[in-house]
Amino acid sequence: MVTVAFEPLFEKTIGKIKDNILIKKIKNQIRKIIENPETGKPMRYDRKGTREDYIQPFR
């Protein structure tokens, strides 16, 4: 089971978005990540163990 935790900066940034299409894209991508946590680009060095996914203009 995957636990989803949003950082306060993420919640603050998402709360400011007024574009409904972008919000829908973000929600769909979050659903995909919950279904398959191995999606996205694996990070290296200091961020090892995390993954990054791109939803224009966010990473």
C-alpha positions in Angstrom: 0.0 0.0 0.0 1.3 3.4 -0.9 1.0 6.3 1.5 0.6 9.7 -0.1 2.1 12.7 1.8 2.0 16.2 0.4 4.6 18.7 1.5 3.3 22.1 2.6 5.0 23.9 -0.3 3.3 21.5 -2.8 -0.1 22.2 -1.3 0.5 25.9 -1.3 1.6 25.9 -4.9 -1.3 23.7 -6.1 -3.8 25.9 -4.2 -2.7 28.9 -6.3 -3.4 27.3 -9.7 -6.4 28.6 -11.4 -6.2 26.6 -14.6 -8.6 23.7 -14.4 -6.9 21.7 -17.1 -3.6 21.8 -15.3 -5.2 20.8 -12.0 -6.8 17.8 -13.8 -3.4 16.8 -15.3 -1.8 16.9 -11.9 -4.6 14.8 -10.3 -4.3 12.2 -13.0 -0.6 12.0 -12.6 -0.9 11.6 -8.9 -3.3 8.7 -9.5 -0.8 7.1 -11.8 1.9 7.4 -9.2 -0.3 5.9 -6.6 -1.1 2.9 -8.9 2.6 2.5 -9.9 5.1 4.1 -7.5 8.0 3.1 -9.8 6.9 5.6 -12.5 9.1 8.6 -13.2 12.8 9.2 -13.4 14.9 7.8 -10.5 17.0 10.5 -8.8 20.7 10.3 -7.9 23.1 11.7 -5.3 21.3 13.6 -2.5 17.9 12.7 -3.8 18.6 9.0 -4.1 15.5 6.9 -3.3 13.1 9.4 -4.8 11.6 9.8 -8.2 10.8 12.8 -10.4 7.9 13.1 -12.8 7.2 16.1 -15.1 3.9 17.8 -15.6 4.6 21.0 -17.5 5.6 23.5 -15.9 6.1 21.4 -12.7 8.6 18.7 -11.9 
